[in-house]
Amino acid sequence: MDINTFLFSLILLIFLGRALGLLFVKYKFQSLIGEVMGGIILSPLALGLIVPSDILRLFAQFGIIMIMLLSGLLTDFKAFSEHKYKSTLIGVLGVSVSMTLISSILLMLGISLEASLFIGVILSNTAVEVCANILMKSKSSKEIQAIIMGASFVDDIVAVFLIGVVGSITLGNNITILSLLILSIGVALFILIFLWIVPYFLEKYSVIDKLIGSGPKREKVLLTFTILFALLLGLVAQYVGLQAVIGAYIGGLIIGKWGTKVGPMLRRRVAYEDLVDDLEPFSHALFTPIFFGYVGLTLGEVLSKFGMTFEMGILVFLLTLGALAGKFIGCGLGARLSHLDKKQSGFIGIAMGGRGALELVLLSIGYEKGIINGPLFASVVLVTLLTVIITPILLSLYEKRIMASP
């Protein structure tokens, strides 16, 4: 691909993805649905104006890292700390039940153990961004919202660990009890070191505070540090068996955790908000339409090759049902065990049903690495998009008919 073709492809992906994304936002849905649809329209399935290529894939992968960095920055540690026991129980049960249910459905349909585990882990994760978006429009109490956001945080950490273990196994490593134990320890140590030990030393020696600078024209040293830090953690993550996107996400979590602590004269909070303000516009305007547009291109290419068969339709239906039911049962059970009433437990179980960016990122990696084939990739992308559409609709109906009833 020459530079002219590359630039033309970027123009089309950004323009159409952004336009459709904004249209979906107008009607209270996630913009990623429109951005994926933009890629499908431009793909060989429809207009055939863009074909997935190595250079576009690499550009999209850098976009993924920036998206996951921002996602980590915006994850709410405070929500977790306020209701950590309830959130932990809800998050862990939500992941466990969802993974078991989805993997079982795939195994019963004759899908290989490796692919079933990989998809089961991916679809066991709740999208923090989907939760945050639907709760903004919800009339639920602040306590319930804090519990849901905290549970989403726990959900992410548990899913990250499982994705690291299962992802490494499915990439063809020899599976023995010893290798599985070593891998699990390596992933656990990575998460422990970078989520608790590194933040402790950064806080103790005020490392990040020294990068803030002063004055209205201060250099963006903190921004440079944050991007380099995320890239470094992405590289380290690759070496321990995780994916670079997980490292970038944890890098964002570390900086986000630093930003939520009270500093002298609110300098820390102001610097953190400036950092998010610097990264967020680029994410929405550039990185997300390119990455999700590339997912749409890949999906369109796969569908043009294999078509949408009856078997794929059944798989999409069953997985969507399993994905929503797994969270409803698992998170709802966790809420009941946390002494919340039936209505609140049902609300939490539905609210945790949406999947999103991380799932599409990992699916793309799994498809590129050969863990899942084309029809499976297409089916699970469609399931992810359906949960993003269905979850806010179900929650709205539940609020009006169940929560509002005496």
C-alpha positions in Angstrom: 0.0 0.0 0.0 1.5 3.4 -1.0 1.1 6.6 1.0 -1.7 7.9 -1.2 -3.8 4.8 -0.8 -3.0 4.8 3.0 -4.1 8.4 3.5 -7.2 7.9 1.4 -8.1 4.8 3.5 -7.6 6.8 6.7 -9.8 9.7 5.5 -12.6 7.3 4.6 -12.4 5.3 7.9 -12.3 8.4 10.1 -15.0 10.4 8.2 -17.5 7.6 7.9 -16.8 6.0 11.3 -17.0 9.4 13.0 -20.2 10.4 11.2 -22.0 7.1 12.0 -20.6 7.0 15.5 -22.1 10.5 16.2 -25.4 9.4 14.8 -25.6 6.4 17.2 -24.6 8.7 20.1 -27.5 10.9 19.2 -29.8 8.0 19.7 -28.2 7.0 23.0 -26.0 4.1 21.8 -22.3 3.6 21.9 -20.4 5.2 19.1 -18.3 2.1 18.5 -21.4 0.5 16.8 -21.4 3.2 14.1 -17.6 3.0 13.7 -17.7 -0.7 13.1 -20.6 -0.3 10.7 -18.5 2.3 8.8 -15.7 -0.3 8.3 -18.3 -2.8 7.1 -19.7 -0.4 4.6 -16.1 0.4 3.2 -15.1 -3.3 3.2 -15.3 -5.9 0.4 -18.7 -6.9 1.7 -20.3 -3.6 0.6 -18.5 -0.8 -1.3 -15.1 -2.5 -1.5 -13.2 0.8 -1.2 -10.7 -0.5 1.5 -9.1 -3.9 2.0 -7.5 -4.8 5.4 -3.7 -4.4 5.0 -0.6 -4.7 7.3 0.0 -1.0 7.5 -3.6 -0.3 8.4 -3.5 -3.1 11.0 -0.3 -1.7 12.6 -1.8 1.8 12.7 -5.0 0.4 14.3 -2.9 -1.5 16.8 -1.3 1.7 18.0 -4.7 3.2 18.2 -5.8 0.2 20.4 -3.0 0.9 22.8 -4.0 4.6 23.2 -7.7 3.6 23.6 -6.8 1.2 26.4 -4.5 3.7 28.1 -7.4 6.2 28.2 -9.8 3.4 29.4 -7.5 2.7 32.3 -7.2 6.4 33.1 -11.0 6.7 33.3 -11.5 3.6 35.5 -12.9 4.7 38.8 -10.8 3.4 41.8 -13.0 5.4 44.2 -16.1 3.5 43.2 -14.4 0.3 44.0 -12.9 1.4 47.3 -16.3 2.6 48.6 -18.0 -0.9 48.2 -15.0 -3.2 47.6 -16.4 -6.3 49.2 -19.7 -6.2 47.4 -18.1 -5.2 44.2 -15.5 -8.0 44.4 -18.1 -10.7 45.0 -20.3 -9.4 42.2 -17.4 -9.0 39.8 -15.8 -12.4 40.5 -19.2 -14.3 40.2 -20.1 -12.4 37.1 -16.9 -13.5 35.3 -17.0 -17.1 36.6 -20.6 -17.8 35.7 -20.3 -16.1 32.3 -17.2 -17.9 31.3 -18.6 -21.3 32.4 -21.9 -20.8 30.6 -20.4 -19.4 27.3 -17.6 -22.0 27.1 -20.2 -24.8 27.8 -22.4 -23.5 24.9 -19.5 -23.5 22.5 -18.3 -27.0 23.6 -21.8 -28.4 23.1 -21.8 -26.9 19.6 -18.6 -28.8 18.8 -16.1 -25.8 19.0 -12.6 -26.8 20.1 -11.6 -26.5 23.8 -9.0 -23.8 23.1 -11.4 -21.6 21.1 -14.2 -22.2 23.6 -12.0 -21.1 26.5 -10.7 -18.1 24.6 -14.1 -16.8 23.6 -15.5 -17.7 27.1 -12.9 -15.6 28.8 -13.4 -12.7 26.4 -17.2 -12.6 26.7 -17.0 -12.9 30.4 -15.7 -9.3 30.7 -18.1 -6.4 31.3 -17.3 -3.2 29.3 -16.7 -0.4 31.8 -17.4 2.2 29.2 -20.9 0.7 28.4 -21.7 0.5 32.2 -20.7 4.2 32.6 -22.7 5.3 29.7 -26.0 3.6 30.6 -25.7 4.6 34.3 -25.4 8.3 33.3 -29.0 8.0 32.0 -30.2 5.8 34.9 -32.3 6.9 37.9 -30.7 4.3 40.2 -29.1 5.4 43.5 -25.5 6.5 43.8 -24.8 3.5 45.9 -25.9 1.0 43.3 -24.1 3.0 40.6 -20.9 2.9 42.7 -21.3 -0.9 43.3 -21.7 -1.5 39.6 -18.7 0.6 38.6 -16.6 -1.1 41.3 -17.8 -4.5 40.1 -16.8 -3.5 36.6 -13.3 -2.7 37.8 -13.0 -6.1 39.6 -14.4 -7.8 36.5 -11.7 -6.2 34.4 -8.9 -7.3 36.7 -10.2 -10.9 37.0 -10.8 -11.1 33.2 -7.3 -9.6 32.5 -5.7 -12.4 34.6 -7.8 -15.1 32.9 -7.2 -13.7 29.4 -3.4 -13.7 30.1 -3.5 -17.4 31.1 -5.9 -18.7 28.5 -4.5 -16.5 25.8 -1.0 -17.9 26.3 -2.3 -21.5 26.4 -4.2 -21.1 23.2 -1.3 -19.6 21.4 0.2 -23.0 21.3 2.4 -23.3 24.4 2.9 -26.8 25.8 0.3 -27.3 28.5 1.5 -29.0 31.7 0.6 -28.5 35.3 4.0 -26.9 35.9 3.8 -24.6 32.8 0.3 -23.5 33.8 1.4 -22.8 37.3 4.5 -20.8 36.1 2.3 -18.9 33.6 -0.3 -18.1 36.3 2.3 -16.9 38.7 3.9 -14.7 36.1 0.6 -13.1 35.1 -0.4 -12.7 38.8 3.0 -11.1 39.7 2.7 -8.7 36.7 -0.7 -7.5 37.9 0.5 -7.4 41.6 3.7 -5.5 40.8 2.2 -2.9 38.5 -1.1 -2.4 40.3 0.1 -2.2 43.9 3.9 -2.2 44.3 4.9 0.3 41.5 2.1 2.8 42.5 3.4 2.6 46.1 6.9 3.6 45.1 5.6 6.2 42.6 3.6 7.7 45.5 6.3 7.4 48.1 8.9 9.3 46.0 6.4 11.7 44.4 7.7 10.7 41.0 4.6 11.7 39.0 4.0 14.9 41.0 7.4 16.1 39.9 6.4 15.9 36.3 3.4 18.2 36.6 5.2 21.4 36.1 3.7 24.9 36.6 2.4 27.9 34.8 -0.2 28.2 31.9 2.4 27.2 29.3 3.9 24.3 31.1 5.4 21.5 28.9 3.3 18.4 28.6 5.9 16.3 30.5 3.2 14.3 32.2 1.5 13.4 28.9 4.9 12.2 27.5 5.6 10.2 30.6 2.1 8.6 30.5 2.4 7.5 26.9 5.9 6.2 27.4 4.9 4.4 30.6 1.9 2.7 28.8 4.1 1.6 25.9 6.7 0.2 28.3 4.1 -1.7 30.3 2.7 -3.0 27.0 6.2 -4.3 26.1 6.7 -5.9 29.5 3.2 -7.5 29.3 4.2 -9.1 26.0 7.2 -10.8 27.6 5.1 -12.2 30.5 2.5 -13.7 28.2 -0.1 -11.0 28.3 -1.0 -8.6 25.4 0.4 -5.1 24.9 -3.1 -3.7 25.3 -3.4 -5.1 28.8 -0.1 -3.5 29.8 -1.3 -0.1 28.4 -4.6 -0.5 30.3 -2.8 -1.2 33.5 -0.5 1.8 32.8 -3.6 3.9 32.6 -5.0 2.4 35.8 -1.8 3.4 37.7 -1.8 7.0 36.5 -5.6 7.1 37.1 -5.1 5.9 40.7 -2.5 8.6 41.2 -4.9 11.2 39.9 -7.7 10.3 42.2 -5.7 10.9 45.4 -5.9 14.4 46.9 -2.7 16.4 46.4 -1.6 19.8 47.7 -3.8 22.6 46.4 -5.5 20.2 44.0 -2.5 20.4 41.6 -2.6 16.6 41.1 -6.3 16.6 40.2 -6.0 19.5 37.8 -3.0 17.8 36.1 -4.9 14.5 35.9 -7.9 16.2 34.3 -5.6 18.1 31.9 -4.0 14.7 30.9 -7.4 13.2 30.2 -8.4 16.3 28.3 -5.3 16.0 26.1 -5.8 12.3 25.3 -9.6 12.0 25.1 -10.2 14.2 22.0 -7.6 12.3 20.0 -9.1 9.0 21.0 -12.6 10.0 19.9 -11.5 11.8 16.7 -8.7 9.5 15.5 -8.0 6.3 17.4 -11.5 4.8 17.9 -12.8 5.4 14.3 -9.6 3.9 12.9 -9.5 0.8 15.2 -13.2 0.0 15.2 -13.4 0.8 11.5 -10.6 -1.7 11.0 -12.6 -4.3 13.0 -15.5 -3.5 10.6 -13.2 -4.0 7.6 -12.1 -7.4 8.9 -15.6 -8.4 9.7 -16.8 -7.3 6.3 -14.0 -9.3 4.6 -14.8 -12.4 6.7 -18.5 -12.2 5.9 -17.8 -11.6 2.2 -15.7 -14.9 2.3 -18.0 -17.1 4.4 -21.4 -15.4 4.3 -23.9 -15.3 7.1 -24.9 -18.9 7.4 -27.8 -20.4 9.4 -25.3 -22.0 11.8 -23.7 -18.6 12.4 -27.1 -17.1 13.2 -27.8 -19.9 15.7 -24.4 -19.3 17.3 -24.9 -15.6 17.5 -28.3 -16.1 19.2 -27.1 -18.6 21.7 -23.9 -16.7 22.6 -25.9 -13.4 23.0 -28.3 -15.2 25.3 -25.4 -16.8 27.2 -23.5 -13.5 27.5 -26.5 -11.7 29.0 -27.7 -14.6 31.1 -24.2 -15.2 32.5 -24.0 -11.7 33.9 -27.6 -11.6 35.1 -27.2 -14.9 37.0 -23.6 -14.4 38.2 -23.7 -10.7 39.2 -27.3 -11.0 40.4 -26.3 -13.8 42.7 -23.3 -11.8 43.9 -25.6 -8.9 44.7 -28.0 -11.1 46.6 -25.2 -12.6 48.6 -24.1 -9.0 49.4 -27.6 -8.5 51.0 -29.1 -6.3 48.2 -32.8 -6.9 47.5 -34.1 -8.7 44.5 -34.9 -5.6 42.4 -31.5 -4.1 43.0 -29.8 -7.5 42.3 -31.7 -7.8 39.0 -30.8 -4.3 38.0 -27.1 -5.0 38.6 -27.2 -8.2 36.7 -28.7 -6.5 33.6 -26.4 -3.4 33.9 -23.3 -5.6 33.8 -24.4 -7.2 30.5 -22.6 -5.0 27.9 -19.4 -5.9 26.3 -17.2 -3.4 24.3 -13.8 -2.2 23.3 -11.6 -4.7 25.1 -13.5 -7.6 23.7 -13.1 -6.4 20.1 -9.4 -5.7 20.7 -8.8 -9.3 21.9 -11.0 -10.9 19.3 -8.9 -9.1 16.6 -5.7 -10.5 18.2 -7.2 -14.0 18.4 -8.3 -13.9 14.8 -4.9 -12.7 13.6 -3.1 -15.3 15.7 -5.3 -18.1 14.4 -6.9 -19.0 17.8 -10.4 -18.5 16.2 -11.4 -18.9 12.6 -13.3 -16.4 10.4 -16.9 -17.5 11.1 -16.2 -17.5 14.9 -14.6 -14.1 14.8 -17.6 -12.7 12.9 -20.1 -14.3 15.2 -18.5 -13.0 18.4 -18.1 -9.5 17.0 -21.8 -9.5 16.3 -22.5 -10.8 19.8 -20.4 -7.9 21.3 -22.3 -5.3 19.3 -25.7 -6.9 20.2 -24.9 -6.7 23.9 -24.0 -3.0 23.5 -27.4 -2.4 21.9 -29.6 -4.7 24.0 -28.2 -3.9 27.5 -29.4 -0.3 27.8 -32.8 -1.2 26.3 -33.3 -4.1 28.8 -32.2 -1.8 31.7 -34.5 1.0 30.7 -37.5 -1.5 30.5 -36.4 -3.0 33.9 -36.3 0.5 35.5 -39.7 1.4 34.2 -41.5 -1.9 34.9 -39.7 -3.5 37.9 -37.8 -0.8 39.8 -40.7 1.7 39.6 -43.3 -0.9 40.8 -44.2 -1.0 44.5 
